[in-house]
Amino acid sequence: MNYDNIEILFAEDSLDDAMLTIRALTKSGFTNKLLHVKDGAEALDFIYCRGVYAERNPNSHPKLFLLDLKMPKVSGMQVLEKIKGDPDFKSIPVVILTSSQEDPDIAKCYDLGANSYIVKPVDSNNFFNAIKEMGMYWMILSQPSL
């Protein structure tokens, strides 16, 4: 796979949630250049061109990063802090896509530089619509910083 043209980096450890999200993005037309990683460590390996992603072009950044908070190895909060604290990557929009409705999590994510915080709807129709609208906004309507 050519990892240099990834538009959406999606970090999610729950296979069920990942499949629902990918299905919703596919039906909305936003998965042609999506990479799903299963934990925070793999997400950082992708961003920093390490491990299996060592051959990836370090100047090629995703347009959007969808990030779950509760992941093994490296939490989504730690990934967010690392990316938003790095001048090379802080302009990548990071959307937190999680089941956590905890006020401290929401506040901390925004303090660390998250661009959006979406609580995964439990109902599958609401989930699909939320993902579709999120994809439309971040991939079509939102203008990236240059």
C-alpha positions as CSV (number, residue, x, y, z in Angstrom):
1,M,0.0,0.0,0.0
2,N,1.2,3.5,-0.8
3,Y,1.1,5.3,2.6
4,D,2.1,8.6,1.1
5,N,-1.4,9.5,-0.1
6,I,-3.4,8.9,3.1
7,E,-6.0,11.5,3.6
8,I,-7.6,10.2,6.8
9,L,-5.7,8.5,9.6
10,F,-8.1,6.6,11.8
11,A,-6.9,5.3,15.2
12,E,-9.4,3.0,16.8
13,D,-8.8,-0.2,18.8
14,S,-12.4,-1.5,18.8
15,L,-12.9,-3.6,15.7
16,D,-16.7,-3.1,15.8
17,D,-16.5,0.7,16.1
18,A,-13.8,0.8,13.4
19,M,-16.0,-1.3,11.0
20,L,-19.0,1.0,11.7
21,T,-17.0,4.1,11.1
22,I,-15.3,2.8,8.0
23,R,-18.7,1.6,6.6
24,A,-20.2,5.1,7.2
25,L,-17.3,6.8,5.6
26,T,-17.4,4.4,2.7
27,K,-21.1,5.0,2.1
28,S,-20.4,8.7,2.2
29,G,-17.5,8.4,-0.3
30,F,-14.6,9.3,2.1
31,T,-12.5,6.1,2.4
32,N,-10.5,6.0,-0.8
33,K,-7.4,7.1,1.1
34,L,-8.1,6.0,4.7
35,L,-5.7,4.1,6.9
36,H,-7.0,2.4,10.0
37,V,-4.5,1.8,12.8
38,K,-5.3,-0.2,15.9
39,D,-3.6,1.7,18.7
40,G,-1.8,4.9,19.6
41,A,1.6,3.4,19.2
42,E,0.8,2.5,15.5
43,A,-0.6,6.0,15.0
44,L,2.6,7.6,16.1
45,D,4.6,5.2,14.0
46,F,2.6,6.3,11.0
47,I,3.0,10.0,11.7
48,Y,6.7,9.8,12.5
49,C,7.5,7.2,9.7
50,R,8.7,4.5,12.0
51,G,8.4,0.7,12.0
52,V,6.4,-0.6,9.1
53,Y,5.9,3.0,8.0
54,A,9.6,3.8,7.9
55,E,9.6,4.1,4.1
56,R,6.7,6.6,4.0
57,N,7.4,10.1,2.8
58,P,7.8,12.2,6.0
59,N,6.5,15.3,4.1
60,S,3.1,13.7,3.3
61,H,0.6,14.4,6.1
62,P,-3.0,13.2,6.4
63,K,-5.7,15.8,5.9
64,L,-7.6,14.5,8.9
65,F,-6.8,12.4,12.0
66,L,-9.7,10.6,13.7
67,L,-8.6,9.5,17.1
68,D,-10.2,7.3,19.8
69,L,-9.1,8.1,23.4
70,K,-9.2,4.8,25.1
71,M,-6.5,2.7,23.3
72,P,-3.8,0.2,24.3
73,K,-0.1,0.9,24.3
74,V,-0.4,4.7,23.9
75,S,-3.7,6.5,24.7
76,G,-5.4,8.8,22.3
77,M,-4.8,11.6,24.8
78,Q,-1.0,11.0,24.7
79,V,-1.1,10.8,20.8
80,L,-3.0,14.1,20.7
81,E,-0.5,15.8,23.1
82,K,2.4,14.6,21.0
83,I,1.0,15.6,17.7
84,K,-0.3,19.0,18.7
85,G,2.9,19.7,20.6
86,D,5.0,19.1,17.4
87,P,5.2,22.1,15.0
88,D,5.4,19.7,12.0
89,F,2.1,18.2,12.8
90,K,0.0,20.6,14.9
91,S,-1.9,21.9,11.8
92,I,-3.4,18.4,11.1
93,P,-7.0,18.6,12.2
94,V,-7.6,16.0,15.0
95,V,-11.2,14.9,15.6
96,I,-11.7,12.9,18.8
97,L,-14.2,10.2,18.1
98,T,-14.9,8.4,21.4
99,S,-17.5,7.0,23.7
100,S,-16.3,9.2,26.6
101,Q,-18.7,11.9,27.6
102,E,-16.5,12.8,30.7
103,D,-16.1,16.6,31.1
104,P,-12.4,16.3,32.1
105,D,-11.7,14.3,28.9
106,I,-13.5,16.9,26.7
107,A,-11.8,19.9,28.4
108,K,-8.3,18.2,28.3
109,C,-8.6,17.3,24.6
110,Y,-9.5,20.9,23.7
111,D,-6.7,22.2,25.9
112,L,-4.3,20.0,24.0
113,G,-5.5,21.3,20.7
114,A,-8.2,18.9,19.5
115,N,-10.2,20.5,16.6
116,S,-13.4,18.6,17.5
117,Y,-14.8,16.2,20.0
118,I,-17.5,13.8,18.9
119,V,-19.1,11.3,21.2
120,K,-20.0,8.2,19.3
121,P,-23.8,7.8,19.2
122,V,-25.1,4.5,20.4
123,D,-27.8,4.2,17.8
124,S,-26.4,3.0,14.4
125,N,-28.5,5.4,12.3
126,N,-27.3,8.4,14.5
127,F,-23.8,7.0,14.3
128,F,-23.9,6.8,10.5
129,N,-25.3,10.4,10.2
130,A,-22.7,11.8,12.6
131,I,-19.8,10.2,10.7
132,K,-21.2,11.3,7.3
133,E,-21.6,14.9,8.5
134,M,-18.1,14.8,10.1
135,G,-16.6,13.6,6.9
136,M,-18.4,16.2,4.9
137,Y,-17.3,19.0,7.1
138,W,-13.6,18.0,7.5
139,M,-12.9,16.7,4.0
140,I,-15.0,19.0,1.9
141,L,-16.0,22.2,3.7
142,S,-13.1,23.0,6.0
143,Q,-10.2,24.8,4.6
144,P,-6.8,23.5,5.8
145,S,-4.1,25.8,7.0
146,L,-1.2,26.2,4.6
